[in-house]
Amino acid sequence: MCIRLLRSIERKLDRVISLLETIIEKETIMSQATDNLAAAVQRETSVVSSVTALISGLASQIKQTSADPQVQALADQINANSDTLANAVTANTPAAPQGQAGDGQTSATAG
């Protein structure tokens, strides 16, 4: 009777261990996916910042080369569009979660 009880407990413990291992594997996969997503957002933010700077630079060049009020208004609209783009990126870029560095890597390793 005692041996059967111990075997039953052992099987249950083996099942719990198996489930914990599965959870750890899935957590690792999710962590890697989150790190990949954070890196992609960072790259996208850099690209958008570069595009915004380019657009603003073009608008400034247009304003400097023409005194035509219509061209000046178009340059102002380019600047407004650039600002809208920059504001949208800023508003929709999440801050790095606590425990993560700016490069998407966790600051402490899970064991």
Helices and strands as residue ranges (DSSP letters): H 2-65, H 69-92
